[in-house]
Amino acid sequence: IVWPFSGRSDGCLLRTADGGATWQNASVQPLPRITGMQVFSRDHLIVWGDWSTQQRTSILESVDGGVTFQQKPSPCAQVETAAWLNPAQGVVVDRLSRVFVTHDGKNFQQIDLPC
């Protein structure tokens, strides 16, 4: 699975089953602009990016290889980048450079960095 940077305001996830010779849209539902993705297994992934008014979050999780996505709580409207140790523990940075951590995947706490 890849997310091609298109500069558009909507998201796109593509999947290949033949080493990249052909690609198909992985998701059956509309996605917001995606700025990042972390894959935990063939079927389990988390994507983040712009706020989705339809999904009411900026972090989405899929357990079926990106075909469908479920809401994942987000501490901010637009996620610039994120890193996940596992689906419950992660660090999120928003476009204002604020840093948030979660240890349960639901509740985020903003942390102050010394720089």
N, C-alpha and C positions, 0 to 999 in steps of 0.2 A: 504494500500500500504506500502511495506517495500523495502528497498534496502539492500540485504544481502552483508556483507563484504566478498569478495572472494579473495582479494589480486591480482585480475586480472586487466588488464589495460583497460577493457571494462566495461561498466555499465550495471546494471540489476535492473529493478523494477518489483516486484512481487505483484500480487493482489489476494485476497481471497474473496470469496462470501459466504463461509460456516464456518466462525469462525476459519479458519486456518487448516481445515482438508485437503484441497487441495489448490494448488497455481498455478497461470498461469502467464506467462510473460505479463506485462501490456503494454509495449511499442512495437509498430510495426516498429520502426526505431532504428538503432544502437545508443548507447549512450556512451559517454566517461566514464572513471572511476568516480564514484560519491562519494563525501566525505560528502555530507549532503543533507537534504531535509526538506522543510517546507510545510506543508499542510494547506491551508486556508479553503477548503471545500472538499467535496467528489470528485469534478471535478477539482479544482484549486490548483496547486502545483508548487513550484519552486525547482529545483535541482541544485547543483553546484559541481564542482570538477575540473578535469583536462581540459585543453584546447581541444576543439574538432575542428580538421581541417575541418571536414565536416560541422559543424554548425558555425564555426568561432567565438566561444565564450566559456566561461567556466561556464555560467549561462544559464539555459534553463527553460522555463515556459510552463506548460500544463494547458489547460482549459477543457480537456476532460478525466480527470482521469489518465493521463499518457500514453494514447494511442499514441498521437503525441505531439511534443514539438516545440516551436518557440524560436528563438534566443532572448536573453535578453542581453542588453549591459553589458560588464564586464570591470572593471578597470584594470584587471591583467590576466595573462595567467593561473594561477592555484589558485583556491580559496580553502583555507584551511577550513574556516568556515564562516558562515553568519547568520544573524538574521534579520528577516523582520517584521516590524510593520504591514505592509500591502504590496501588490505587488509593490507599488511605493516607499515606504520608507524603507530603510534598511542599514545595516552595513555589510561590507565585509572585511575579513582579508585574506591576501594572505600568501603563504608559507615563505615569508621573514618577516612576522609579521607586514607588513604595513597595516594600517587601512584606509578604504574608506567609505564614507557615500553618500547616495543618497536620495533626497527628491522628485524625479520625476520618479525614476526607469530607467532613461536614462543617466543622467550626474552624475558622481562620483567625489568627492573631497577627496584628501588624507588629513588626519588629523594627527597631531603629538600628541602623548600621553606623559605625563610627566615621565613615567617610562620606 
